[in-house]
Amino acid sequence: MIIVFKPDASEQDIEHVVDRLRSLGLKSQVTKGEERIVVGVIGDERVLQGQPLSVFPGVESVTPILAPWKIVSREFQKQDSVIDVGGVSVGGDRVVVMAGPCAVEKLEITVGIAKSVAQSGARILRGGAYKPRTSPYSFQGLGQEGLEFLAAARKETGLPVVSEILDARDVGYFLEHADVIQIGARNMQNFELLKEVGAYDKPVLLKRGLSATIKEFLLSAEYIMSRGNRNVMLCERGIRTFESQYRNTLDLTAIPALKELTHLPVIVDPSHATGKWNLVAPMAKAAVAAGADGLLIEVHSNPECALCDGEESLKPSRFHDLMCDLQKVARAVGRDL
């Protein structure tokens, strides 16, 4: 349920409604806009049957929300959210490209790739310090040392950093060394981890699960935002289907669908979606054409020797060419890069 207050509503009017909701066992999320104050009601709305909230002083309208998600919905917030990531705006007119190695390997390699993607126009550096791998024998990442390498690359280039967290106990280290905490596909429904990152204001990049529906995806975002963190970005990275020609099936339809249902920025990861470097460019361009607010692209200076996902990584020269093409696509749909 969404409760909109009149422009002249007082703090006492708002607190009066919040107190009533609290007495009924419901939580409230108060958002103060330029012209209106909106309260999102979280909990079982059935307890509000017979409660005349619309007659409370200062209340302008009361709108029931049929969807199970509240704060992420367009009903709760009409305008698109714009997330500030270290001075880079994600969700505005500009399509933001996040690029870098799948896995952080060595400091000099990480810094070199960061400088290269920055020169080509990337605005954020991506890199995996912790790697959740299907096989226990595969490279698992450098952990805290990898985060330190990313922080060093940020210092060298000025690029904000996004990296994936696996364990809630590492949140403190991510708050210090990363600008965006990524929740990977395998952890999309790790609800305790979602609640933990939701307790901070640090931007979160939430990836869609391997077989998650749009409903499940948005409810996972709701877990984060219900704890108070409004800085959430959604990432479509392909879902598992019957097709075996490529790694996953990139659900391009999810982009306009999510943009209609939610105000959150939508990012697309064509690298993990396709699993093949030669498919990354066409899918990246298609994602921008479909309305994506950003891209997450893997770039490696020597993919043949990469410790993780070299087959889907672009060489710096190919990434540069892609950025030139993306600029044309972005302008064709009224965006910039």
C-alpha positions in Angstrom: 0.0 0.0 0.0 1.2 3.5 -0.9 0.1 6.5 1.2 0.6 9.9 -0.4 0.5 13.0 1.8 -0.7 16.5 0.9 2.0 19.2 0.3 1.0 21.0 3.5 1.0 17.8 5.7 2.8 18.2 9.0 5.3 15.9 10.6 2.7 15.2 13.2 0.3 14.1 10.5 2.8 11.7 9.1 3.9 10.3 12.5 0.2 9.8 13.3 -0.2 7.5 10.3 3.1 5.7 10.9 2.1 5.1 14.6 -1.2 3.5 13.5 0.6 1.3 11.0 3.1 0.3 13.7 0.3 -0.6 16.1 -1.1 -3.0 13.5 2.3 -4.7 13.1 3.2 -3.1 9.8 6.4 -1.3 8.8 6.7 2.0 7.0 9.2 3.4 4.5 9.0 7.2 4.4 10.2 8.9 1.2 10.4 12.7 1.0 10.2 14.0 -2.5 10.3 17.6 -3.7 6.5 18.0 -3.7 5.1 15.0 -1.8 5.9 12.7 1.1 5.1 9.1 0.4 4.8 6.2 2.9 5.2 2.7 1.7 3.4 0.1 3.8 5.3 -3.2 4.3 3.6 -6.3 5.6 0.2 -8.1 5.3 -2.1 -5.3 4.1 -5.2 -7.4 5.0 -5.0 -6.0 8.5 -5.8 -2.6 7.1 -9.3 -3.7 5.9 -11.7 -1.4 7.6 -9.0 1.1 8.5 -10.0 4.5 7.0 -6.5 5.8 6.4 -7.7 8.2 3.7 -9.5 10.3 6.3 -6.4 10.8 8.5 -5.2 14.4 8.6 -2.8 15.3 5.8 -3.4 12.2 3.7 -4.1 12.9 0.0 -4.5 9.3 -1.3 -4.2 5.7 -0.4 -3.3 3.2 -3.2 -3.3 -0.6 -2.6 -0.4 -2.4 -4.3 -1.4 -5.7 -5.8 2.2 -6.8 -6.6 4.0 -8.5 -3.7 6.9 -6.0 -4.0 6.4 -2.5 -2.6 9.4 -0.2 -2.4 10.8 -1.3 -5.8 7.5 -0.6 -7.6 6.6 2.2 -9.9 3.6 2.9 -7.7 5.9 3.7 -4.8 8.2 5.9 -6.9 7.2 7.2 -10.4 10.5 8.7 -11.4 13.5 6.6 -12.3 16.1 6.2 -9.5 19.5 7.5 -10.2 22.3 5.8 -8.2 25.4 7.7 -7.3 28.5 5.4 -7.6 31.6 7.4 -6.6 30.4 10.4 -8.6 29.1 8.3 -11.6 25.3 8.5 -12.1 23.7 5.2 -13.0 20.1 5.4 -14.2 20.1 8.7 -15.9 20.4 9.7 -19.6 23.9 8.2 -19.9 24.4 4.5 -20.4 27.2 3.5 -17.9 29.7 0.8 -18.9 31.3 -1.3 -16.2 34.3 -3.2 -17.5 37.3 -5.2 -16.3 38.5 -8.7 -15.6 36.3 -11.5 -14.5 38.8 -12.4 -11.8 41.5 -10.2 -10.3 44.8 -11.9 -10.8 47.9 -9.7 -10.4 48.1 -6.0 -9.4 49.9 -4.9 -12.6 47.4 -6.8 -14.8 44.4 -5.2 -12.9 45.8 -1.7 -13.1 46.7 -2.1 -16.8 43.2 -3.3 -17.7 41.7 -0.5 -15.6 43.7 2.1 -17.5 42.7 0.6 -20.8 39.0 0.4 -20.2 39.0 3.9 -18.8 40.7 5.3 -21.9 38.0 3.6 -24.0 35.2 5.2 -22.0 34.2 2.8 -19.2 33.0 4.6 -16.2 33.3 1.9 -13.5 35.8 -0.9 -13.0 34.5 -4.5 -12.5 36.6 -7.3 -11.1 36.1 -10.5 -9.1 38.1 -10.8 -5.9 35.9 -13.7 -4.6 34.8 -16.2 -7.3 32.0 -18.7 -6.7 32.9 -21.5 -9.0 30.9 -24.6 -9.9 34.0 -26.8 -9.4 35.8 -26.7 -6.0 39.1 -27.1 -8.0 38.7 -24.0 -10.1 40.3 -20.7 -9.2 38.4 -19.2 -6.3 39.8 -15.7 -6.4 42.4 -13.8 -4.3 39.9 -12.6 -1.7 40.9 -9.6 0.3 44.1 -9.2 -1.6 42.0 -8.9 -4.8 39.9 -6.2 -3.3 43.1 -4.3 -2.4 44.3 -4.6 -6.0 41.0 -3.2 -7.2 41.3 -0.3 -4.7 44.8 0.4 -6.0 43.4 0.5 -9.6 40.7 2.9 -8.5 43.4 5.2 -7.0 45.4 5.0 -10.3 42.4 5.6 -12.7 39.7 7.3 -10.6 37.2 4.5 -11.7 34.8 3.4 -9.0 34.9 -0.4 -8.3 32.2 -3.1 -8.3 33.0 -6.5 -7.0 31.0 -9.6 -5.8 30.6 -10.5 -2.2 29.9 -14.1 -1.1 29.9 -13.9 2.7 28.1 -11.4 5.0 31.1 -11.4 7.3 33.1 -9.6 4.6 30.8 -6.6 4.3 33.1 -4.4 6.3 36.0 -5.0 3.9 33.8 -4.3 0.9 32.5 -1.1 2.4 36.1 0.1 2.6 37.5 -1.2 -0.7 34.5 -1.3 -3.2 32.1 1.3 -4.4 29.4 -1.2 -5.4 28.7 -4.5 -3.7 27.6 -7.1 -6.3 25.3 -9.9 -5.3 25.9 -12.7 -7.8 23.3 -15.0 -9.4 23.9 -17.8 -7.0 23.2 -15.6 -4.0 20.2 -13.8 -5.4 18.0 -15.6 -2.8 20.6 -15.6 0.0 18.2 -13.6 2.1 20.5 -13.1 5.1 23.1 -11.7 2.8 20.5 -9.4 1.1 19.4 -8.1 4.5 23.0 -7.5 5.6 23.9 -5.3 2.6 20.5 -3.7 2.9 21.6 -2.3 6.3 24.1 0.1 4.6 23.8 2.9 2.0 26.5 1.3 -0.2 25.2 0.8 -3.8 24.3 -2.9 -4.6 24.3 -4.6 -8.0 21.8 -7.5 -7.7 22.1 -10.1 -10.4 19.2 -12.2 -11.5 19.4 -15.9 -10.5 20.1 -18.7 -12.9 16.4 -19.7 -13.1 14.7 -16.8 -11.3 11.4 -15.3 -12.5 11.0 -11.5 -12.6 8.8 -11.8 -9.5 11.5 -13.6 -7.5 14.1 -11.1 -8.8 12.2 -8.1 -7.7 11.4 -9.6 -4.3 15.1 -10.1 -3.7 15.6 -6.4 -4.4 12.8 -5.7 -2.0 14.7 -7.6 0.7 17.6 -5.1 0.3 15.4 -2.0 0.1 13.2 -3.0 3.0 16.2 -2.7 5.3 16.6 0.9 4.2 19.2 0.7 1.3 17.6 2.5 -1.7 20.8 2.2 -3.8 19.9 -0.9 -5.7 20.7 -1.8 -9.4 19.2 -4.8 -11.1 21.4 -6.9 -13.5 20.0 -9.2 -16.1 22.8 -11.8 -16.8 21.0 -14.5 -18.7 18.9 -17.4 -17.4 19.3 -21.1 -17.8 17.2 -22.7 -20.6 17.3 -25.8 -22.7 19.7 -24.1 -25.2 23.3 -25.4 -25.2 24.8 -23.4 -28.0 25.8 -20.6 -25.6 26.2 -20.3 -21.9 22.8 -18.8 -20.9 19.8 -17.2 -22.6 20.0 -13.4 -22.4 16.4 -12.3 -21.6 16.3 -9.0 -23.4 12.5 -8.8 -22.7 13.4 -8.4 -19.1 14.8 -5.0 -19.7 11.6 -3.2 -20.8 9.5 -5.4 -18.4 11.7 -4.3 -15.4 11.6 -0.7 -16.5 7.8 -0.8 -16.5 7.5 -2.5 -13.1 10.3 -0.8 -11.2 12.1 2.6 -10.9 15.5 0.9 -10.4 18.3 1.1 -12.9 18.6 -2.0 -15.1 22.1 -3.3 -16.1 22.9 -6.1 -18.5 25.8 -8.5 -18.4 26.3 -9.8 -22.0 29.5 -11.6 -21.0 28.1 -14.1 -18.6 24.9 -14.3 -20.6 26.6 -15.6 -23.7 29.8 -17.1 -22.5 31.5 -16.3 -25.9 33.4 -13.2 -26.6 32.1 -13.0 -30.2 28.5 -12.8 -29.0 29.2 -10.1 -26.4 29.2 -7.1 -28.8 25.9 -7.8 -30.6 24.1 -8.5 -27.3 25.6 -5.4 -25.7 24.3 -3.3 -28.5 20.9 -5.0 -28.4 20.7 -4.3 -24.6 21.3 -0.6 -25.1 18.7 -0.5 -27.8 16.2 -2.2 -25.5 16.7 0.4 -22.8 19.4 -0.8 -20.5 20.9 1.8 -18.2 24.3 0.1 -18.1 26.5 -2.8 -19.2 28.8 -5.1 -17.3 31.5 -6.3 -19.7 34.5 -8.5 -19.1 37.8 -7.3 -20.5 41.2 -9.0 -20.2 44.6 -8.1 -21.8 45.4 -11.8 -22.4 42.2 -13.8 -22.4 44.0 -17.0 -23.4 45.8 -17.0 -20.0 42.9 -15.7 -17.9 42.3 -17.7 -14.7 38.5 -17.3 -15.1 36.1 -16.9 -18.1 38.8 -16.0 -20.7 36.5 -17.3 -23.4 34.0 -14.6 -22.8 36.4 -11.7 -22.2 37.1 -9.0 -24.8 40.6 -7.9 -25.6 41.1 -4.1 -25.0 41.1 -3.4 -28.7 37.8 -5.2 -29.3 36.4 -3.4 -26.2 37.4 0.0 -27.7 35.7 -0.9 -31.0 32.6 -1.9 -29.1 32.5 1.3 -27.2 32.6 3.3 -30.5 29.6 1.2 -31.8 27.7 1.6 -28.5 28.0 5.3 -28.7 26.1 5.2 -32.0 23.4 2.9 -30.7 23.0 5.0 -27.5 22.5 8.2 -29.6 20.0 6.5 -31.8 17.7 5.8 -28.8 18.2 9.2 -27.2 20.9 8.3 -24.7 24.6 9.0 -24.3 27.6 6.8 -23.4 
